[in-house]
Amino acid sequence: MIQKLIILAFLFIPLIGSSKGKEALPSVWVIKDSVSKSIHKDSVKMVFNVMDQSNQLMLNQHPTVIQVKIDGKMKKYTLRDKKRTFKLTLSKGKHQLSFFINANFEEIHFNPELIGSHYYEIGLNFEASGSSGRQIMVEKPVIYLYSETEQPFSLKIKTDAELQFTYPNYENGWKGTISKDGTIRMNGSSYPYLFWDASLSVESLKLNWQDADQIQGTKVIDYLTNQLNHLGMNEKEKTDFITYWGPRMQQMKYIQVLWIQNDAINPIAALDISPSFHQNRIYLVFQEVNQPIEQTLELKLNPLNPMNRSGNYLVEWGGIEVQSNL
């Protein structure tokens, strides 16, 4: 088995640096197989390189957890943009390995027979499952909670998207206490807001760019300020929003901008909160373009409505940057 994989290594290594190689990579192959005197004769050391040339894993935007099953035992490793490798030390002989990220990608199986005192460098290339599997990031949704009295709350995110990072830690929901000044207390710590982000299938996002605002990147700060003032965001919310999106959008020549508000966000993610709160939700969806364009697609968005900031209410904002080739 390992001899066949070594042959594959010679076949595929020259392709990695070429443009054709992006289409030719298998799911798993041997990049390097060498003998090391520093490795015990009954042991094997392996380093796995995760290739993501099409940026399907979006490691430049968020870390991803890879689940590795080794002869039936599970381990987890976190991949990041600057750390796309992980290491294993195994005994020599036959092993059954599998690698899984989430349902958006095919599971990779690898059943090598390993030789003692060898060092193996292995390439992994995750293929999207289904017809396309292309993913897009729902970035930085943050949720501020405002209450007339100090009281307990529970909040759940209902979404088919794959949650990537939450803060505080999301364990089938958030439970804590809200203070009158908007401070959220959970497990003895205080937070200004709840944070989550998620990976979403491109196919589930249907947009109508015909209704988009088109602005120059140099004017994006004034544009965002005016829109958020109209919505009724307070100074903290506006500052958080603009300092997150502004620097990125300023670098773009032209930007098409859509706003999704309140119930229109539910197909992406709905919020289930107890006790009842007025929900003020706003998502910014944008893409960079080189010049004004016209598109007619499927969905028309409602005009923005000012927030309802009476009684108990929440404010949530987030956004999605769409690549123009999607």
C-alpha positions in Angstrom: 0.0 0.0 0.0 2.7 2.5 1.0 4.6 1.7 -2.2 1.6 2.8 -4.2 1.3 6.0 -2.3 5.0 6.8 -2.8 4.4 6.5 -6.5 1.5 8.9 -6.2 3.8 11.3 -4.4 6.1 11.5 -7.5 3.1 11.9 -9.7 1.5 14.8 -7.8 4.2 16.8 -6.2 5.2 18.6 -9.5 1.6 19.6 -10.0 1.1 21.4 -6.7 2.8 24.6 -7.8 1.1 24.7 -11.2 -2.3 26.0 -12.2 -3.3 22.6 -13.5 -2.4 21.1 -10.1 -5.3 22.7 -8.4 -7.6 20.4 -10.4 -5.4 17.3 -10.1 -4.8 16.9 -6.4 -6.2 13.6 -4.9 -7.8 13.5 -1.5 -4.7 12.1 0.2 -1.2 11.4 -1.0 2.4 11.0 0.2 4.5 14.1 -0.3 7.7 12.7 1.4 8.8 9.4 2.8 12.2 9.2 4.4 14.1 7.2 7.0 15.2 9.0 10.2 17.7 7.6 12.8 16.0 9.7 15.5 12.8 7.7 15.1 12.5 4.4 17.0 12.4 1.3 14.9 8.9 0.5 16.0 7.6 4.1 15.6 6.5 6.3 12.7 6.2 10.1 12.6 3.8 11.8 10.3 3.0 15.4 9.5 -0.2 16.2 7.6 -0.5 19.2 5.3 -4.0 20.4 4.5 -4.2 21.9 1.0 -6.9 24.5 0.4 -6.0 26.1 -2.9 -9.6 27.2 -3.7 -10.1 28.6 -0.2 -13.1 26.4 0.5 -12.2 26.1 4.2 -11.8 29.9 4.5 -8.9 29.6 6.9 -8.0 33.2 6.2 -11.2 34.2 7.9 -11.6 31.7 10.8 -10.0 28.6 12.3 -11.4 25.2 11.5 -11.4 22.0 13.6 -10.4 18.8 11.9 -11.6 15.5 13.5 -9.1 12.7 13.1 -10.0 9.1 13.8 -7.0 6.8 14.4 -7.9 3.1 14.6 -11.3 4.1 16.1 -10.0 6.7 18.6 -10.8 10.3 18.0 -8.5 13.4 18.1 -9.2 17.0 17.2 -6.8 19.5 15.7 -7.4 23.2 15.0 -6.3 24.5 11.6 -5.5 28.2 11.0 -4.3 30.3 8.1 -0.7 30.1 9.3 -0.9 26.7 10.8 -2.3 24.2 8.2 -0.4 21.2 9.5 -0.7 18.7 12.4 1.5 15.8 13.5 1.0 12.2 14.6 3.3 9.6 16.1 2.1 6.0 15.5 3.4 2.5 15.8 4.6 0.8 12.7 2.2 -1.5 10.8 -1.3 -1.2 9.4 -3.5 1.7 10.5 -7.0 3.0 9.7 -7.2 6.8 9.6 -10.1 9.1 8.6 -10.3 12.9 8.5 -13.5 14.9 8.8 -14.3 18.6 9.0 -18.0 19.0 8.7 -20.9 17.8 6.5 -19.9 20.3 3.8 -16.8 18.3 2.9 -16.2 14.6 2.1 -14.6 12.5 4.7 -11.1 11.3 3.8 -10.0 7.7 4.5 -6.4 6.6 4.6 -5.3 3.0 5.4 -1.5 2.8 5.1 0.9 0.2 6.2 3.7 2.2 7.8 7.4 1.2 8.1 9.3 1.8 11.4 11.8 4.6 11.7 10.1 6.4 8.8 9.0 10.0 8.5 6.0 10.6 6.3 4.7 13.9 5.1 1.1 13.5 3.8 -1.1 15.9 1.8 -4.8 16.2 2.5 -7.2 17.8 0.0 -10.9 18.1 1.2 -13.5 18.0 -1.5 -16.8 19.7 -1.1 -19.7 17.4 -0.7 -22.9 17.7 -2.7 -23.2 19.6 -6.0 -21.1 22.5 -5.0 -20.4 22.9 -1.3 -19.0 26.3 -1.7 -19.1 28.2 1.6 -19.4 31.8 2.6 -18.8 33.4 6.0 -21.5 35.0 8.1 -19.2 37.3 10.0 -19.2 39.0 13.4 -22.9 38.7 14.3 -22.9 40.4 17.7 -25.9 40.6 20.0 -26.4 43.4 22.5 -29.2 42.9 25.1 -31.0 45.7 26.8 -33.4 45.2 29.7 -35.6 47.4 31.8 -34.8 45.4 34.9 -32.0 43.0 35.8 -33.2 39.5 34.8 -32.1 36.1 33.6 -32.2 35.2 29.9 -31.6 32.3 27.6 -30.9 32.6 23.9 -30.4 30.1 21.1 -29.3 30.5 17.5 -31.5 28.5 15.0 -29.4 28.0 11.9 -28.3 25.4 9.3 -25.0 27.2 9.1 -22.0 25.7 10.7 -21.0 27.7 13.9 -17.3 28.4 13.8 -16.6 30.5 16.9 -18.7 31.8 19.7 -17.9 34.0 22.7 -18.8 33.4 25.4 -18.8 29.6 24.7 -22.1 28.5 23.2 -23.3 25.3 24.7 -26.6 24.6 23.0 -27.4 28.2 23.8 -26.4 31.1 26.1 -27.8 31.5 29.6 -27.0 34.4 31.9 -28.3 37.7 33.4 -28.9 41.0 31.8 -28.3 44.3 33.7 -30.1 47.6 33.0 -26.9 49.0 31.5 -26.7 46.3 28.9 -24.0 44.2 30.7 -24.3 40.5 30.1 -23.2 38.2 33.0 -22.4 34.6 32.5 -20.5 32.1 34.7 -19.1 34.9 36.8 -17.8 37.0 33.9 -19.2 40.2 32.2 -19.6 40.8 28.5 -20.7 43.8 26.4 -22.3 41.5 23.8 -22.6 37.9 22.6 -20.5 36.9 19.5 -20.9 34.2 16.9 -20.0 33.5 13.3 -20.7 30.7 10.9 -20.0 29.1 7.6 -23.0 29.1 5.2 -23.6 27.3 1.9 -23.5 29.7 -1.0 -26.4 28.0 -2.6 -28.6 29.0 0.4 -27.9 32.7 -0.1 -30.2 34.2 -2.8 -29.6 37.9 -3.4 -31.0 40.6 -5.7 -28.2 43.0 -6.5 -30.6 45.1 -8.6 -31.7 46.8 -5.3 -28.1 47.3 -4.1 -26.6 50.7 -3.2 -23.4 51.3 -5.1 -20.8 53.5 -3.5 -17.1 54.3 -3.8 -14.8 52.9 -1.2 -13.5 56.3 -0.3 -17.0 57.3 0.7 -18.0 54.2 2.7 -17.6 55.7 6.2 -20.0 58.6 5.5 -22.4 56.1 3.9 -22.3 53.7 6.8 -22.7 56.5 9.4 -25.8 57.8 7.6 -27.4 54.4 7.4 -26.7 53.5 11.0 -28.0 56.9 12.2 -31.2 56.2 10.2 -31.5 52.8 11.9 -31.1 54.3 15.3 -27.9 52.6 16.5 -26.3 54.1 19.6 -22.7 55.4 19.6 -21.2 52.2 20.8 -23.0 50.0 18.3 -22.0 52.4 15.4 -18.4 52.5 16.5 -18.2 48.7 16.8 -19.9 48.3 13.4 -17.8 50.9 11.4 -14.4 49.9 12.9 -15.1 46.3 11.9 -16.3 46.8 8.3 -14.9 50.2 7.4 -11.2 49.4 7.0 -11.9 46.5 4.7 -14.5 48.3 2.6 -12.4 51.4 2.2 -9.9 49.4 0.2 -12.4 48.6 -2.4 -12.9 50.7 -5.6 -16.7 50.3 -5.8 -19.0 48.4 -3.5 -22.5 47.0 -4.0 -24.3 46.9 -0.7 -27.5 45.2 0.4 -29.1 45.3 3.8 -31.1 42.4 5.3 -33.2 43.3 8.3 -35.2 41.5 11.0 -37.4 38.6 9.7 -35.5 38.5 6.4 -32.5 37.3 8.3 -34.3 34.2 9.7 -33.5 31.9 6.7 -29.8 32.5 7.6 -30.3 32.3 11.3 -33.2 33.0 13.7 -32.9 33.9 17.4 -35.0 32.2 20.1 -34.8 34.3 23.3 -36.6 34.1 26.6 -38.1 36.2 28.0 -39.6 38.0 25.0 -37.5 40.8 23.4 -38.0 43.2 20.5 -35.5 42.0 17.9 -33.6 44.6 15.9 -31.4 42.7 13.5 -29.4 44.1 10.6 -26.9 42.3 8.2 -24.7 44.0 5.7 -24.1 42.1 2.5 -21.6 43.5 0.1 -19.3 42.7 -2.9 -16.5 44.6 -4.6 -17.0 45.6 -8.2 -14.8 47.5 -10.6 -17.6 49.5 -12.2 -21.4 49.9 -11.9 -23.2 46.7 -12.9 -26.8 45.6 -13.3 -28.1 42.3 -12.1 -31.6 40.9 -11.8 -31.9 37.9 -9.5 -34.5 36.5 -7.2 -35.2 38.5 -4.1 -36.2 42.0 -3.4 -35.4 43.4 0.1 -37.6 45.7 2.1 -36.6 49.3 2.9 -34.8 49.7 6.2 -37.0 50.5 9.2 -35.8 52.3 12.4 -35.1 50.1 15.4 -37.7 49.5 18.2 -35.7 50.4 21.3 -38.6 50.3 23.8 -38.9 47.9 26.7 -36.7 44.8 26.5 -34.9 44.7 23.2 -31.9 43.3 21.4 -29.7 44.7 18.7 -27.8 42.3 16.4 -25.5 43.2 13.5 -23.4 41.1 11.2 -22.4 40.8 7.6 -21.4 38.8 4.6 -18.8 39.6 2.0 -19.6 38.0 -1.3 -16.9 37.2 -3.7 -17.9 38.5 -7.2 -17.2 35.1 -8.8 -19.8 33.3 -6.6 
